[in-house]
Each structure stands twice: as C-alpha cells, then as structure tokens.
Amino acid sequence: MSTSAPITQDVMTIPRKLPEGGKINLVGLTRDQMREVLISNGTKEKQAKMRVGQIWQWIYQWGVRDFHEMTNLSKAYRAELDEVFEIAIPEVITKQVSEDGTRKYLVRIAGGHEVEVVYIPEDDRGTLCISSQVGCTLTCSFCHTGTQKLVRNLTAAEIIGQLMMARDDLEEWPVPGAPKDETRLLSNIVLMGMGEPLYNFDNVRDAMKIAMDPEGISLSRRRITLSTSGVVPEIARTAEEIGCLLAISFHATTNETRDVLVPINKRWNIDELLQALADYPKVSNSERITFEYVMLDGVNDTDEDAHRLIDHIKRYNIPAKINLIPFNEWPGAPYKRSSNNRIRAFANIIYQAGYASPIRKTRGEDIMAACGQLKSATERARKSRKQIAEEAGLSQP
C-alpha cells in the first residue's frame, strides 16, 4: 500500500525468540494491553505509547495486515515486529449473497470452530450482525442458533475480527492520504448473531471499545446495538463500560410463556428485567431501548399480548420502541409465523399507544441469514420438528 507518511530511522530491539505457541496477535488487544506486550518484547517504555498509536492506526484505520507496509516505522523495527507479532483475523470459509444483497459469511476461528456473520445493506446504512459465542447456552425454543450447544466464548480478536473481515470484503478500508469519506457501507454493528453477548462481557466490551476508538474504525457508540435475552446483572455494566444502545429479546408478555420461549426468564423474570431496563443509565427519549418481539402464530401474538406489552413498558416508564419480527422458519422449527394481518393488528395497537412499532423486513431468508436462523453449517443438529418441540416442552403445532 502506498503512503506519503515519512520513514523514521529509530531502531528498537525485540527478542528474536518467538513466544511459545507462535506469534502474538495484536488484533483485539486494548491500547494498554498492546503497550504492555510491545514493552515486554523489547520496545522502549518511553516510546511505547507512540508506537501503539502508530500501529493502531495502521491496523484499525487503514486495515493493514503487513508490518512492512507501516512506513512511519523504521525498516528494522518493522522486521522485528514481524518476527514476534501478527495481525490475524477470522478466515472466511464461505460467503453467500442473498437476492436482497444480504451477505452471510461462515468464518473459521481458532480450534477449527466456525461462526456466522451477516451484513445487511440498506439505503441509509449497512449493518453487520456479529456473533459473540460459538453456539449458544440460552436454548430459546424459537431460535435455530439456540439448538446448537455452546462451545466457547469468542475472544476480543475474533469479535472485532468479524468487522475487519467484512470491511475487507466490502473493500472499505480508506487509503492513507486520500480525502476522508464519511459515507460508509458498514455503518452499524448489532451484537445479535450467535451467542449471548452479556455471557461474554469482557471480550465484547474490549472489541467494541476498539470499534469506537476515534483513531481507528471510529464507529459512534450510537451505531452499536447490543442485544441481550436479559442477563440482568450485566445490563448496568453495559451502559457504564460500553455505552452502546440496548436491545432486549423480550418475545412474551407473561412469565409462563417467556419461560418457554426465553428460558433465562426462569432466572430473571419479566419484572426483574424491566426494572433493570428502567434503571439503565443511558435511557432517554433520544436513546430508547428496543424491545425485540418475534411474532409466533397462536403463541404470543394476541391483542391481549399487545396490551400487556404496552402496560409493562408504561408501568416502568421505559422509553422504548418495539421491533416486531416475523418468525423466520427453519427446518424442524416448532412454530409458525403469525399472519401478516395479525402482525399488522398487533403493531397498530402498539402504535396507537404512542410507541414506534416497525415490522422488521425479513432479510437474507433465502440463505438462512435471517434473525434466529444462524447456525454454523458444519455443526447443524439434524433434529425433527417433534424432537425440538418436545425439548421445548411444547405440544407440536
């Protein structure tokens, strides 16, 4: 990559012995962590902060993966960095492109595990749906991803690496020295892929801090939405340590139904969750909490459900919008999608009560990239509709 940045003549000494297990990946490290690892491998302490700033910009602002292209570092220092460190992101195994332009990536991470990442282009923005775990521990009965058992948490490198991978594919890294372009193909992040982000809090936080850093990818915190099924103790931490927008996988208006649809409700019930949302420090009229509500035929889609949902939100005085999600069916799913008329009637009750109630347009359904459909291709469970219904404690529809 060409650049007009000056070449400096300083020389740092880095031990030539590689760390056990191979090179150290700089992706996913916080600035403090990167500083520590540079110092521990020979960078002079008084210059380490400056070196972090330089390397950080190359990695996260320009998308450079080769130390030899970091031309404001001396050739000797670049060579020594290359001996000990690497800039590694998840490997794309397959890419599918939907008729509507949605892209679904299957990416491989350490240990040979695979996760799915989805990019959704729209007229005014482009949203990347990021995974935070391999599999999921929540077993939400309507969610395809939830039928895959949790394997492990993703590292901060694997989380931010998904964003870097997508920018590679979109060819969206700016060129050093070129005029700044404020329009972005990838403008928003939603942590709505595989896994429960708040069960992997530290790695999600560190990755999002990197995404928000003004000297790198530089996404506004208001362009990042974290979706949780309701891990109540971590909700306040999300505001304090990440500061992003919040979405809640709500999906039911009674504890009896939510216990089945979102089993975490058995640990933190609807009222405990609503109280945590009412206390969320970032809540204001300009930063509403999004209530995600999947529309399941005959399960949670009655007029009574709509009125109960409104009552819940009003009772706790939560600035909110309700995102209605037509159920995306998958092989063996124990539910059916509510009819369009039923969804519109539900949305109208909410709208008449004064709340935004957009009906989410299903995207990428033809490539199994729609909400609730993500499930790593090599680990798909071959379960029948009857088996899944039995595990969910439901009679078959």
Residue pairs with C-beta under 8 A, 6 or more apart in sequence:
1 62
1 64
1 69
1 175
1 176
2 176
3 69
3 71
3 176
3 177
4 176
4 177
5 71
5 72
5 176
6 71
6 72
7 71
7 72
7 74
7 75
8 72
8 73
8 74
9 74
10 47
10 74
10 77
11 74
11 76
11 77
12 42
12 43
12 44
12 47
12 51
12 74
12 76
12 77
12 80
13 42
13 80
14 41
14 42
14 43
14 77
14 80
14 81
14 83
14 84
15 41
15 42
15 84
16 80
16 83
18 83
18 84
19 84
22 86
23 84
23 85
23 86
24 37
24 41
24 84
24 85
24 86
25 85
25 86
25 87
25 88
25 157
26 34
26 37
26 55
26 59
26 85
26 86
26 87
27 59
27 87
27 88
27 89
27 157
27 160
27 161
27 164
28 155
28 156
28 157
28 158
28 159
28 160
28 161
28 203
28 206
28 207
28 210
29 37
29 156
29 157
30 206
30 209
30 210
31 52
31 56
31 213
34 52
34 55
34 56
35 48
35 49
35 52
37 85
38 48
38 51
38 52
38 55
39 45
39 48
41 84
41 85
42 80
43 51
51 73
53 215
54 70
54 72
54 73
55 70
55 73
55 81
56 213
56 215
56 216
57 215
57 216
58 64
58 69
58 70
59 65
59 87
59 216
60 210
60 213
60 215
60 216
60 217
61 174
61 215
61 216
61 217
61 218
62 173
62 174
62 175
62 176
63 164
63 167
63 168
63 173
64 70
64 87
65 87
65 89
66 87
67 73
67 78
67 79
67 81
67 82
67 85
67 87
68 75
68 78
68 79
68 82
70 78
70 81
73 81
88 157
88 161
89 157
89 161
89 162
89 164
89 165
89 168
90 107
90 108
90 109
90 115
90 158
90 161
90 162
90 165
91 107
91 108
92 105
92 106
92 107
92 165
92 169
93 106
93 107
93 108
93 114
94 105
94 106
94 377
95 103
95 104
95 105
95 106
95 169
96 103
96 104
96 367
96 369
97 103
97 367
98 104
98 363
98 364
98 365
98 366
98 367
98 369
99 366
100 363
100 364
101 121
102 118
102 119
102 120
102 121
102 363
102 364
102 367
102 369
103 118
103 119
103 166
103 169
103 369
104 116
104 117
104 118
104 119
104 364
104 367
104 368
104 369
105 116
105 117
105 118
105 119
105 165
105 166
105 169
106 114
106 115
106 116
106 376
106 377
107 114
107 115
107 116
107 117
107 162
107 165
108 114
109 115
109 134
109 154
109 158
110 155
110 158
111 152
113 134
113 151
113 152
113 376
114 134
114 376
114 377
114 378
114 379
115 131
115 134
115 154
115 158
115 162
115 193
115 194
115 376
116 131
116 193
116 194
116 369
116 374
116 375
116 376
116 377
117 128
117 129
117 130
117 131
117 162
117 165
117 166
117 193
118 128
118 129
118 193
118 364
118 369
118 374
119 126
119 127
119 128
119 129
119 166
119 169
119 170
119 186
120 126
120 127
120 128
120 129
120 363
120 364
121 185
125 184
125 187
125 188
126 170
126 184
126 185
126 186
126 187
126 188
127 186
127 187
127 188
127 189
127 190
128 162
128 163
128 166
128 186
128 188
128 189
128 190
129 190
129 192
129 193
129 374
130 159
130 162
130 163
130 189
130 190
130 191
130 192
130 193
131 154
131 159
131 162
131 193
131 194
131 195
131 374
132 153
132 154
132 159
132 191
132 193
132 194
132 195
132 196
132 197
132 200
132 203
132 204
133 150
133 151
133 152
133 153
133 154
133 194
133 195
133 196
133 199
133 200
134 150
134 151
134 152
134 153
134 154
134 194
134 195
134 376
135 145
135 148
135 149
135 150
135 151
135 194
135 195
135 376
135 379
136 143
136 145
136 146
136 148
136 150
136 194
136 195
136 196
137 149
137 150
137 196
137 199
138 146
138 196
138 229
138 262
138 263
138 264
139 146
139 147
139 263
139 391
140 146
140 229
140 249
140 251
140 261
140 262
140 263
141 260
141 261
141 263
141 334
141 335
141 388
141 391
141 392
141 394
142 251
142 261
142 294
142 296
142 327
142 333
142 334
142 335
142 372
143 372
144 330
144 333
144 368
144 372
144 373
144 374
144 375
145 193
145 194
145 195
145 372
145 373
145 374
145 375
147 332
147 375
147 381
147 383
147 388
148 194
148 375
148 376
148 379
148 380
148 381
150 195
153 195
153 199
153 200
153 203
154 195
154 200
154 203
155 203
156 202
156 203
156 204
156 206
156 207
156 210
157 207
159 203
159 204
159 207
160 207
160 210
160 211
163 186
163 189
163 211
163 217
166 186
167 173
167 186
167 217
170 185
170 186
172 184
172 185
172 186
174 180
174 181
187 219
187 223
188 219
188 223
188 224
188 225
189 208
189 211
189 219
189 223
189 224
189 225
190 224
190 225
190 227
190 247
191 197
191 204
191 208
191 224
191 225
191 226
191 227
192 225
192 227
192 247
192 371
193 374
194 374
194 375
194 376
196 228
196 229
196 231
196 264
197 204
197 226
197 227
197 228
198 204
198 226
198 228
198 231
198 234
198 235
198 238
199 231
201 234
201 237
201 238
204 226
204 242
205 241
205 242
208 224
208 226
208 242
208 244
209 242
210 216
210 217
211 217
211 219
211 224
212 218
212 219
212 220
212 221
212 224
221 242
221 243
221 244
221 245
222 244
222 245
222 287
224 242
224 244
224 245
225 244
225 245
225 246
225 247
225 290
226 238
226 242
226 244
226 245
226 246
226 247
227 247
227 248
227 249
227 292
228 234
228 235
228 238
228 246
228 247
228 248
228 249
229 248
229 249
229 262
229 264
230 248
230 249
230 262
230 264
230 265
230 268
230 273
230 276
231 264
231 268
232 268
232 272
232 273
232 276
235 246
235 276
235 277
235 280
236 276
236 279
236 280
236 281
238 244
238 246
238 280
239 246
239 280
239 281
239 282
240 281
243 282
245 282
245 287
245 289
245 290
246 277
246 280
246 282
246 289
246 290
247 289
247 290
247 291
247 292
247 323
248 273
248 277
248 289
248 290
248 291
248 292
249 262
249 292
250 258
250 262
250 291
250 292
250 293
250 309
251 258
251 261
251 262
251 292
251 293
251 294
251 300
252 258
252 260
252 261
252 262
252 265
252 300
252 305
253 270
253 300
253 305
253 308
253 309
253 312
254 270
254 308
255 265
255 269
255 270
257 299
257 300
258 265
258 269
258 270
259 265
259 266
260 392
260 393
260 394
261 294
261 296
261 299
261 300
265 273
268 276
270 312
274 312
274 313
274 315
274 316
274 318
275 316
277 283
277 289
277 316
277 318
278 316
278 317
278 318
280 289
283 289
283 318
283 319
284 319
285 319
287 319
288 319
288 320
288 321
288 356
289 318
289 319
289 320
289 321
290 320
290 321
290 322
290 323
291 309
291 313
291 320
291 321
291 322
291 323
292 323
292 325
293 300
293 309
293 322
293 323
293 324
293 325
294 300
294 325
294 326
294 327
294 371
294 372
295 301
295 324
295 325
295 326
295 327
295 337
295 338
295 342
295 343
295 346
296 327
296 335
296 336
296 337
296 338
297 327
297 335
297 336
297 337
297 338
297 339
297 342
297 397
298 336
298 397
299 335
301 338
301 342
301 343
301 346
303 345
303 346
303 349
305 346
306 346
306 349
306 350
307 349
309 322
309 350
310 349
310 350
310 353
310 355
313 320
313 355
314 353
320 355
321 355
321 356
321 357
321 358
322 350
322 355
322 356
322 357
323 358
323 360
324 343
324 346
324 347
324 350
324 357
324 358
324 359
324 360
325 360
325 371
325 372
326 337
326 338
326 340
326 343
326 359
326 360
326 362
327 333
327 335
327 336
327 337
327 338
327 372
328 337
328 362
328 365
328 370
328 371
328 372
328 373
329 335
329 336
329 337
330 368
330 372
330 373
330 375
332 383
332 384
332 385
332 387
332 388
333 385
333 388
334 385
334 388
334 389
334 392
334 394
334 396
334 397
335 397
336 397
338 346
343 359
344 359
346 357
347 357
347 358
347 359
348 357
350 357
351 357
360 371
362 370
362 371
363 369
363 370
364 370
365 373
368 374
368 375
385 396
386 396
389 395
389 396
389 397
